[in-house]
């Protein structure tokens, strides 16, 4: 692949870092949400999951350290 790309001067290759959640601020929010409200949730309906997610969003939005 490198040889093929090297033949094409119009195609720059950039090396990307491995998974780096600290570079993506929304990862902190997702982590906080997933570890609390829907953790071990076994709802009978999709609405149960939606309600848990909404509860988590309300909790996150009131915490000035998260958003």
TORLOPA-760186 format. One record per residue: residue number from 1; residue in three letters; x, y, z of N, C-alpha, C, CB in turn. Coordinates in steps of 0.05 Angstrom, whole numbers, always signed. Each point is the difference from the previous one (the first is absolute). Glycine has a CB too. Layout:
% TORLOPA-760186
<pos:NUM&code:ala&n_px:X&n_py:Y&n_pz:Z&ca_px:X&ca_py:Y&ca_pz:Z&c_px:X&c_py:Y&c_pz:Z&cb_px:X&cb_py:Y&cb_pz:Z>
...
***
This chain:
% TORLOPA-760186
<pos:1&code:unk&n_px:+16&n_py:-24&n_pz:+0&ca_px:-16&ca_py:+24&ca_pz:+0&c_px:+17&c_py:+25&c_pz:+0&cb_px:-36&cb_py:-25&cb_pz:+24>
<pos:2&code:unk&n_px:+58&n_py:+24&n_pz:-8&ca_px:+18&ca_py:+23&ca_pz:+1&c_px:+12&c_py:+6&c_pz:-28&cb_px:+10&cb_py:-10&cb_pz:+48>
<pos:3&code:unk&n_px:-2&n_py:-11&n_pz:-61&ca_px:+12&ca_py:+3&ca_pz:-27&c_px:-20&c_py:+11&c_pz:-19&cb_px:+31&cb_py:-38&cb_pz:+9>
<pos:4&code:unk&n_px:-55&n_py:+29&n_pz:-8&ca_px:-21&ca_py:+10&ca_pz:-18&c_px:-6&c_py:+29&c_pz:+6&cb_px:-20&cb_py:-46&cb_pz:-2>
<pos:5&code:unk&n_px:+19&n_py:+53&n_pz:+27&ca_px:-6&ca_py:+28&ca_pz:+8&c_px:+24&c_py:+18&c_pz:-7&cb_px:-30&cb_py:-16&cb_pz:+37>
<pos:6&code:unk&n_px:+55&n_py:+5&n_pz:-35&ca_px:+23&ca_py:+16&ca_pz:-6&c_px:+1&c_py:+8&c_pz:-30&cb_px:+25&cb_py:-23&cb_pz:+37>
<pos:7&code:unk&n_px:-37&n_py:+8&n_pz:-54&ca_px:-1&ca_py:+6&ca_pz:-28&c_px:-20&c_py:+22&c_pz:-7&cb_px:+12&cb_py:-47&cb_pz:-9>
<pos:8&code:unk&n_px:-28&n_py:+54&n_pz:+28&ca_px:-20&ca_py:+21&ca_pz:-4&c_px:+6&c_py:+24&c_pz:+18&cb_px:-35&cb_py:-35&cb_pz:-11>
<pos:9&code:unk&n_px:+48&n_py:+54&n_pz:-1&ca_px:+8&ca_py:+24&ca_pz:+15&c_px:-23&c_py:+17&c_pz:+10&cb_px:+42&cb_py:+0&cb_pz:-27>
<pos:10&code:unk&n_px:-65&n_py:-4&n_pz:+16&ca_px:-24&ca_py:+15&ca_pz:+8&c_px:-13&c_py:-12&c_pz:+25&cb_px:-7&cb_py:+14&cb_pz:-48>
<pos:11&code:unk&n_px:+17&n_py:-37&n_pz:+56&ca_px:-13&ca_py:-15&ca_pz:+22&c_px:+18&c_py:+1&c_pz:+25&cb_px:-24&cb_py:-30&cb_pz:-33>
<pos:12&code:unk&n_px:+21&n_py:+49&n_pz:+51&ca_px:+16&ca_py:+1&ca_pz:+24&c_px:-9&c_py:-20&c_pz:+20&cb_px:+9&cb_py:+48&cb_pz:-8>
<pos:13&code:unk&n_px:+9&n_py:-62&n_pz:+21&ca_px:-7&ca_py:-19&ca_pz:+21&c_px:+7&c_py:+13&c_pz:+27&cb_px:+8&cb_py:-40&cb_pz:-31>
<pos:14&code:unk&n_px:-26&n_py:+37&n_pz:+50&ca_px:+5&ca_py:+11&ca_pz:+27&c_px:-4&c_py:-23&c_pz:+19&cb_px:-16&cb_py:+46&cb_pz:-13>
<pos:15&code:unk&n_px:+35&n_py:-49&n_pz:+31&ca_px:-2&ca_py:-21&ca_pz:+21&c_px:-18&c_py:+11&c_pz:+22&cb_px:+46&cb_py:-19&cb_pz:-12>
<pos:16&code:unk&n_px:-66&n_py:+4&n_pz:+19&ca_px:-18&ca_py:+8&ca_pz:+21&c_px:+7&c_py:-14&c_pz:+26&cb_px:-37&cb_py:+8&cb_pz:-33>
<pos:17&code:unk&n_px:+32&n_py:+4&n_pz:+56&ca_px:+7&ca_py:-13&ca_pz:+25&c_px:-19&c_py:-23&c_pz:+5&cb_px:+18&cb_py:+43&cb_pz:+19>
<pos:18&code:unk&n_px:-10&n_py:-61&n_pz:-1&ca_px:-17&ca_py:-21&ca_pz:+9&c_px:-24&c_py:+13&c_pz:+14&cb_px:+39&cb_py:-34&cb_pz:+4>
<pos:19&code:unk&n_px:-58&n_py:+18&n_pz:+4&ca_px:-23&ca_py:+11&ca_pz:+14&c_px:+9&c_py:+18&c_pz:+22&cb_px:-26&cb_py:-41&cb_pz:-11>
<pos:20&code:unk&n_px:+17&n_py:+66&n_pz:+10&ca_px:+8&ca_py:+20&ca_pz:+20&c_px:-24&c_py:+16&c_pz:+10&cb_px:+45&cb_py:+3&cb_pz:-22>
<pos:21&code:unk&n_px:-59&n_py:-14&n_pz:+42&ca_px:-24&ca_py:+14&ca_pz:+9&c_px:+5&c_py:+28&c_pz:+11&cb_px:-19&cb_py:-45&cb_pz:+10>
<pos:22&code:unk&n_px:+43&n_py:+50&n_pz:-1&ca_px:+5&ca_py:+27&ca_pz:+11&c_px:-1&c_py:+21&c_pz:-22&cb_px:+28&cb_py:-20&cb_pz:+36>
<pos:23&code:unk&n_px:-25&n_py:+12&n_pz:-62&ca_px:-2&ca_py:+18&ca_pz:-22&c_px:-29&c_py:+6&c_pz:-9&cb_px:+45&cb_py:-16&cb_pz:-14>
<pos:24&code:unk&n_px:-63&n_py:+0&n_pz:+25&ca_px:-28&ca_py:+3&ca_pz:-8&c_px:-17&c_py:+5&c_pz:+26&cb_px:+7&cb_py:-30&cb_pz:-41>
<pos:25&code:unk&n_px:-13&n_py:+55&n_pz:+47&ca_px:-14&ca_py:+7&ca_pz:+25&c_px:-26&c_py:-15&c_pz:+5&cb_px:+22&cb_py:+44&cb_pz:-4>
<pos:26&code:unk&n_px:-36&n_py:-52&n_pz:-17&ca_px:-26&ca_py:-13&ca_pz:+4&c_px:+4&c_py:-27&c_pz:+12&cb_px:-19&cb_py:+25&cb_pz:-39>
<pos:27&code:unk&n_px:+43&n_py:-37&n_pz:+38&ca_px:+4&ca_py:-26&ca_pz:+12&c_px:-4&c_py:+1&c_pz:+30&cb_px:+33&cb_py:-10&cb_pz:-36>
<pos:28&code:unk&n_px:-26&n_py:+32&n_pz:+49&ca_px:-5&ca_py:+3&ca_pz:+29&c_px:-30&c_py:-1&c_pz:+6&cb_px:+42&cb_py:+27&cb_pz:+5>
<pos:29&code:unk&n_px:-58&n_py:-15&n_pz:-22&ca_px:-29&ca_py:+0&ca_pz:+4&c_px:-11&c_py:-28&c_pz:-4&cb_px:-3&cb_py:+48&cb_pz:-15>
<pos:30&code:unk&n_px:+11&n_py:-61&n_pz:-7&ca_px:-10&ca_py:-27&ca_pz:-5&c_px:+8&c_py:-19&c_pz:+22&cb_px:+3&cb_py:+8&cb_pz:-49>
<pos:31&code:unk&n_px:+21&n_py:-6&n_pz:+59&ca_px:+9&ca_py:-17&ca_pz:+21&c_px:-17&c_py:+4&c_pz:+25&cb_px:+47&cb_py:+1&cb_pz:-18>
<pos:32&code:unk&n_px:-52&n_py:+24&n_pz:+25&ca_px:-16&ca_py:+5&ca_pz:+24&c_px:-28&c_py:-10&c_pz:-3&cb_px:+27&cb_py:+41&cb_pz:+8>
<pos:33&code:unk&n_px:-38&n_py:-38&n_pz:-32&ca_px:-28&ca_py:-9&ca_pz:-5&c_px:-2&c_py:-30&c_pz:+1&cb_px:-8&cb_py:+41&cb_pz:-28>
<pos:34&code:unk&n_px:+26&n_py:-55&n_pz:+15&ca_px:-1&ca_py:-29&ca_pz:-2&c_px:+5&c_py:-14&c_pz:+26&cb_px:+15&cb_py:+4&cb_pz:-47>
<pos:35&code:unk&n_px:+0&n_py:+8&n_pz:+64&ca_px:+7&ca_py:-14&ca_pz:+26&c_px:-21&c_py:+3&c_pz:+21&cb_px:+47&cb_py:+8&cb_pz:-11>
<pos:36&code:unk&n_px:-67&n_py:+10&n_pz:+7&ca_px:-19&ca_py:+5&ca_pz:+22&c_px:-28&c_py:-10&c_pz:-8&cb_px:+28&cb_py:+39&cb_pz:+14>
<pos:37&code:unk&n_px:-42&n_py:-23&n_pz:-29&ca_px:-29&ca_py:-6&ca_pz:-4&c_px:-5&c_py:-26&c_pz:-15&cb_px:-7&cb_py:+49&cb_pz:-1>
<pos:38&code:unk&n_px:+18&n_py:-54&n_pz:-22&ca_px:-8&ca_py:-25&ca_pz:-14&c_px:+17&c_py:-24&c_pz:+9&cb_px:-14&cb_py:+28&cb_pz:-38>
<pos:39&code:unk&n_px:+32&n_py:-25&n_pz:+56&ca_px:+16&ca_py:-23&ca_pz:+9&c_px:-18&c_py:-21&c_pz:+12&cb_px:+40&cb_py:+30&cb_pz:+8>
<pos:40&code:unk&n_px:-38&n_py:-54&n_pz:-18&ca_px:-15&ca_py:-23&ca_pz:+9&c_px:-30&c_py:+4&c_pz:-3&cb_px:+36&cb_py:-10&cb_pz:+32>
<pos:41&code:unk&n_px:-44&n_py:+27&n_pz:-50&ca_px:-29&ca_py:+4&ca_pz:-5&c_px:-10&c_py:-22&c_pz:-18&cb_px:+5&cb_py:+50&cb_pz:+5>
<pos:42&code:unk&n_px:-25&n_py:-63&n_pz:+3&ca_px:-13&ca_py:-21&ca_pz:-15&c_px:-29&c_py:+7&c_pz:-4&cb_px:+33&cb_py:-35&cb_pz:+17>
<pos:43&code:unk&n_px:-39&n_py:+56&n_pz:-32&ca_px:-27&ca_py:+9&ca_pz:-4&c_px:-15&c_py:-18&c_pz:-19&cb_px:+15&cb_py:+46&cb_pz:+9>
<pos:44&code:unk&n_px:-41&n_py:-46&n_pz:-6&ca_px:-17&ca_py:-16&ca_pz:-18&c_px:-6&c_py:+14&c_pz:-26&cb_px:-20&cb_py:-21&cb_pz:+40>
<pos:45&code:unk&n_px:+24&n_py:+48&n_pz:-41&ca_px:-7&ca_py:+16&ca_pz:-23&c_px:+23&c_py:+19&c_pz:-6&cb_px:-49&cb_py:-5&cb_pz:+10>
<pos:46&code:unk&n_px:+50&n_py:+14&n_pz:-35&ca_px:+20&ca_py:+20&ca_pz:-8&c_px:-5&c_py:+26&c_pz:+16&cb_px:+3&cb_py:-21&cb_pz:-46>
<pos:47&code:unk&n_px:-27&n_py:+26&n_pz:+53&ca_px:-6&ca_py:+25&ca_pz:+16&c_px:+15&c_py:-1&c_pz:+27&cb_px:-45&cb_py:+3&cb_pz:-23>
<pos:48&code:unk&n_px:+49&n_py:-26&n_pz:+34&ca_px:+15&ca_py:-2&ca_pz:+26&c_px:+29&c_py:+11&c_pz:-4&cb_px:-29&cb_py:-40&cb_pz:+14>
<pos:49&code:unk&n_px:+41&n_py:+32&n_pz:-36&ca_px:+27&ca_py:+9&ca_pz:-6&c_px:+0&c_py:+30&c_pz:-6&cb_px:+12&cb_py:-45&cb_pz:-18>
<pos:50&code:unk&n_px:-32&n_py:+54&n_pz:+3&ca_px:-2&ca_py:+29&ca_pz:-6&c_px:-3&c_py:+16&c_pz:+25&cb_px:-20&cb_py:-11&cb_pz:-45>
<pos:51&code:unk&n_px:+3&n_py:+1&n_pz:+64&ca_px:-4&ca_py:+14&ca_pz:+25&c_px:+26&c_py:+2&c_pz:+16&cb_px:-48&cb_py:-16&cb_pz:+1>
<pos:52&code:unk&n_px:+63&n_py:-6&n_pz:+0&ca_px:+25&ca_py:-1&ca_pz:+15&c_px:+20&c_py:+20&c_pz:-13&cb_px:-8&cb_py:-48&cb_pz:+13>
<pos:53&code:unk&n_px:+9&n_py:+49&n_pz:-40&ca_px:+18&ca_py:+18&ca_pz:-13&c_px:-8&c_py:+29&c_pz:+6&cb_px:+7&cb_py:-34&cb_pz:-37>
<pos:54&code:unk&n_px:-33&n_py:+40&n_pz:+36&ca_px:-9&ca_py:+28&ca_pz:+6&c_px:+7&c_py:+7&c_pz:+29&cb_px:-37&cb_py:-5&cb_pz:-33>
<pos:55&code:unk&n_px:+34&n_py:-13&n_pz:+51&ca_px:+7&ca_py:+5&ca_pz:+28&c_px:+30&c_py:+6&c_pz:+2&cb_px:-37&cb_py:-30&cb_pz:+16>
<pos:56&code:unk&n_px:+54&n_py:+15&n_pz:-30&ca_px:+28&ca_py:+5&ca_pz:+0&c_px:+8&c_py:+26&c_pz:-13&cb_px:+7&cb_py:-48&cb_pz:-2>
<pos:57&code:unk&n_px:-21&n_py:+56&n_pz:-19&ca_px:+5&ca_py:+25&ca_pz:-13&c_px:-7&c_py:+23&c_pz:+19&cb_px:-9&cb_py:-20&cb_pz:-45>
<pos:58&code:unk&n_px:-13&n_py:+18&n_pz:+60&ca_px:-7&ca_py:+20&ca_pz:+19&c_px:+21&c_py:+2&c_pz:+22&cb_px:-49&cb_py:-8&cb_pz:-9>
<pos:59&code:unk&n_px:+59&n_py:-15&n_pz:+18&ca_px:+21&ca_py:+0&ca_pz:+21&c_px:+25&c_py:+13&c_pz:-10&cb_px:-19&cb_py:-42&cb_pz:+19>
<pos:60&code:unk&n_px:+27&n_py:+36&n_pz:-43&ca_px:+25&ca_py:+11&ca_pz:-12&c_px:-3&c_py:+30&c_pz:-4&cb_px:+9&cb_py:-44&cb_pz:-23>
<pos:61&code:unk&n_px:-32&n_py:+52&n_pz:+14&ca_px:-4&ca_py:+29&ca_pz:-7&c_px:+0&c_py:+17&c_pz:+25&cb_px:-26&cb_py:-13&cb_pz:-40>
<pos:62&code:unk&n_px:+22&n_py:+1&n_pz:+64&ca_px:+0&ca_py:+16&ca_pz:+24&c_px:+28&c_py:+0&c_pz:+14&cb_px:-49&cb_py:-10&cb_pz:+6>
<pos:63&code:unk&n_px:+67&n_py:-6&n_pz:-17&ca_px:+27&ca_py:-2&ca_pz:+11&c_px:+19&c_py:+18&c_pz:-16&cb_px:-9&cb_py:-48&cb_pz:+16>
<pos:64&code:unk&n_px:+18&n_py:+70&n_pz:-5&ca_px:+17&ca_py:+19&ca_pz:-16&c_px:+27&c_py:-12&c_pz:-7&cb_px:-23&cb_py:+37&cb_pz:+23>
<pos:65&code:unk&n_px:+32&n_py:-58&n_pz:-10&ca_px:+26&ca_py:-12&ca_pz:-7&c_px:-2&c_py:-18&c_pz:-25&cb_px:+12&cb_py:+2&cb_pz:+48>
<pos:66&code:unk&n_px:-35&n_py:-11&n_pz:-55&ca_px:-2&ca_py:-18&ca_pz:-23&c_px:-3&c_py:+13&c_pz:-27&cb_px:-20&cb_py:-32&cb_pz:+31>
<pos:67&code:unk&n_px:-1&n_py:+48&n_pz:-36&ca_px:-3&ca_py:+11&ca_pz:-27&c_px:+19&c_py:+21&c_pz:-7&cb_px:-46&cb_py:-11&cb_pz:+4>
***
